[in-house]
Amino acid sequence: FVDLTKVLDDYFSARAGAVFSTFPNLVSEYCKFGRVRDRYCSGEHHHLLSRVLRFDDWSNRIASADCNGQQWCGLLDLHANFPAVEEEFQATFPTLGDIMDVFVCGHPLFWCRLFTKFEKPIIGLLDMGHQMYVPDSQRDEWQSNFQQLFFASQRNVLVARGAYHAFALHRIFG
């Protein structure tokens, strides 16, 4: 994200009167950044995102030793009922779209789903397979949603980290 943030900073700083601020790792480190922290993570709202994304439930189930040989099994468990997580996210942060002009998401791209209801541009950063951490039962649906989100929409864009990822998507989606 640092490279993308640098590009955006350079782009907007060259335009007179442009106001631009970034919230790196907004989803994973939500409560560390000023305006967002002050609005959503103070007082009784402290660490709402950690609760909504059930961080304590899955973060200790990352290593393959904790997951019977499969890494990040806690994320697969979280994603098994991700529509409920999306619903709670929207209910908890209903005005997040009011302070954001664009959302950047990735790793896993599956979490880009959290931002679709805000009807703001989404930049997806592809640095691993787009099906990573998607439960088997949701792969077909996510394949379709992913294609709609980044290939059918004129508002959203997918940025591949390198040639491998770009060619892989071209092979899959044409």
C-alpha positions as CSV (number, residue, x, y, z in Angstrom):
1,F,0.0,0.0,0.0
2,V,2.9,2.3,0.6
3,D,3.7,2.6,-3.2
4,L,0.1,3.3,-4.0
5,T,-0.2,5.9,-1.2
6,K,2.9,7.6,-2.5
7,V,1.5,7.8,-6.0
8,L,-1.8,9.2,-4.7
9,D,0.0,11.7,-2.5
10,D,2.2,12.9,-5.4
11,Y,-0.9,13.1,-7.7
12,F,-3.0,15.1,-5.3
13,S,-0.3,17.4,-3.9
14,A,0.4,18.7,-7.5
15,R,-3.2,19.9,-7.7
16,A,-4.0,23.2,-6.2
17,G,-6.7,23.1,-3.5
18,A,-6.9,19.3,-3.5
19,V,-7.5,17.7,-0.1
20,F,-6.2,14.2,0.2
21,S,-5.6,12.0,3.2
22,T,-5.0,8.3,3.5
23,F,-5.9,5.8,6.2
24,P,-3.4,2.9,5.5
25,N,-4.6,-0.5,6.5
26,L,-8.0,0.9,7.4
27,V,-9.6,-2.5,8.0
28,S,-6.7,-4.2,9.8
29,E,-5.5,-1.3,11.9
30,Y,-8.7,0.8,11.8
31,C,-8.4,2.5,15.2
32,K,-4.9,3.9,14.8
33,F,-5.7,6.8,12.5
34,G,-6.9,10.2,13.7
35,R,-10.1,11.2,12.0
36,V,-11.4,7.7,11.7
37,R,-10.3,6.8,15.2
38,D,-11.9,9.8,16.7
39,R,-15.2,9.2,14.9
40,Y,-15.5,5.4,15.3
41,C,-13.0,4.1,17.9
42,S,-13.3,6.4,21.0
43,G,-15.3,5.8,24.2
44,E,-17.8,3.0,23.9
45,H,-16.9,2.5,20.2
46,H,-13.3,1.6,21.0
47,H,-12.1,-1.2,18.8
48,L,-15.4,-1.7,17.1
49,L,-13.8,-3.0,14.0
50,S,-11.9,-5.7,15.9
51,R,-15.2,-6.8,17.3
52,V,-17.0,-6.7,14.0
53,L,-14.3,-8.6,12.2
54,R,-14.0,-11.0,15.2
55,F,-10.3,-10.4,15.3
56,D,-9.9,-12.3,18.6
57,D,-11.6,-15.3,17.2
58,W,-9.3,-15.9,14.2
59,S,-6.1,-14.0,14.8
60,N,-4.7,-16.8,17.1
61,R,-5.5,-19.4,14.4
62,I,-3.0,-18.4,11.7
63,A,-0.1,-20.8,11.8
64,S,-0.4,-24.2,10.1
65,A,0.4,-25.8,13.5
66,D,-2.8,-24.3,14.9
67,C,-4.8,-25.3,11.8
68,N,-4.0,-29.0,11.2
69,G,-1.6,-28.1,8.5
70,Q,-3.6,-25.4,6.8
71,Q,-2.5,-21.8,7.3
72,W,-5.0,-19.1,8.3
73,C,-7.9,-21.5,9.1
74,G,-9.3,-18.8,11.4
75,L,-9.9,-16.5,8.4
76,L,-11.7,-19.4,6.6
77,D,-13.9,-19.7,9.7
78,L,-14.6,-16.0,9.6
79,H,-15.4,-16.0,5.9
80,A,-17.8,-19.0,6.3
81,N,-20.4,-16.6,7.5
82,F,-19.1,-13.4,5.9
83,P,-22.6,-12.0,4.9
84,A,-23.3,-11.6,8.7
85,V,-19.9,-9.8,9.1
86,E,-20.8,-7.5,6.1
87,E,-24.2,-6.8,7.6
88,E,-22.7,-5.9,11.0
89,F,-20.0,-3.8,9.4
90,Q,-22.6,-1.8,7.5
91,A,-24.7,-1.4,10.7
92,T,-21.6,-0.4,12.8
93,F,-20.1,2.0,10.3
94,P,-23.0,3.4,8.3
95,T,-21.5,6.8,7.5
96,L,-18.0,5.6,6.7
97,G,-18.6,6.4,3.1
98,D,-19.3,10.1,4.0
99,I,-15.7,10.6,5.0
100,M,-14.0,8.4,2.3
101,D,-13.7,9.2,-1.4
102,V,-12.2,5.9,-2.4
103,F,-11.6,2.6,-0.6
104,V,-8.4,0.5,-1.2
105,C,-8.5,-3.1,-0.2
106,G,-6.6,-6.3,-0.7
107,H,-5.0,-9.3,1.1
108,P,-7.5,-10.8,1.1
109,L,-9.5,-9.3,-1.7
110,F,-12.5,-11.0,-0.3
111,W,-12.7,-8.2,2.2
112,C,-13.4,-5.7,-0.6
113,R,-17.0,-6.9,-0.1
114,L,-17.1,-4.8,3.0
115,F,-17.0,-1.6,1.0
116,T,-19.4,-2.3,-1.9
117,K,-22.5,-0.8,-0.2
118,F,-20.9,2.6,0.2
119,E,-21.1,3.1,-3.5
120,K,-17.6,4.7,-3.7
121,P,-14.8,3.7,-6.0
122,I,-12.8,0.7,-4.8
123,I,-9.2,0.0,-5.7
124,G,-8.4,-3.6,-5.3
125,L,-4.7,-4.5,-4.8
126,L,-4.0,-8.0,-6.2
127,D,-0.9,-9.4,-4.5
128,M,-2.1,-13.0,-4.2
129,G,-4.8,-15.2,-5.8
130,H,-8.2,-13.6,-5.7
131,Q,-9.7,-16.8,-4.2
132,M,-7.2,-16.8,-1.3
133,Y,-9.0,-17.5,2.1
134,V,-12.4,-17.9,0.3
135,P,-14.2,-21.0,1.7
136,D,-14.9,-23.7,-0.9
137,S,-18.6,-23.3,-0.5
138,Q,-18.3,-19.6,-1.6
139,R,-15.8,-19.8,-4.4
140,D,-18.3,-19.8,-7.3
141,E,-20.3,-16.9,-5.8
142,W,-17.1,-14.9,-5.1
143,Q,-15.8,-15.6,-8.6
144,S,-18.9,-14.0,-10.0
145,N,-18.9,-11.1,-7.4
146,F,-15.2,-10.5,-8.1
147,Q,-15.8,-10.3,-11.8
148,Q,-18.7,-7.9,-11.3
149,L,-16.7,-5.8,-8.8
150,F,-13.6,-5.3,-10.8
151,F,-14.4,-6.1,-14.5
152,A,-18.0,-5.1,-15.0
153,S,-17.8,-1.8,-13.0
154,Q,-16.4,1.4,-14.5
155,R,-16.1,2.8,-11.0
156,N,-13.7,0.2,-9.5
157,V,-10.2,-0.8,-10.6
158,L,-8.0,-3.7,-9.8
159,V,-4.2,-3.2,-9.6
160,A,-2.0,-6.2,-10.0
161,R,1.2,-6.3,-8.0
162,G,3.1,-7.7,-10.9
163,A,3.0,-9.4,-14.3
164,Y,2.3,-12.8,-12.9
165,H,-0.9,-11.7,-11.2
166,A,-2.0,-9.7,-14.3
167,F,-1.4,-12.6,-16.6
168,A,-3.2,-15.0,-14.3
169,L,-6.3,-12.9,-14.2
170,H,-6.2,-12.5,-17.9
171,R,-6.0,-16.3,-18.3
172,I,-9.0,-16.8,-15.9
173,F,-11.2,-13.9,-17.1
174,G,-10.1,-13.3,-20.6
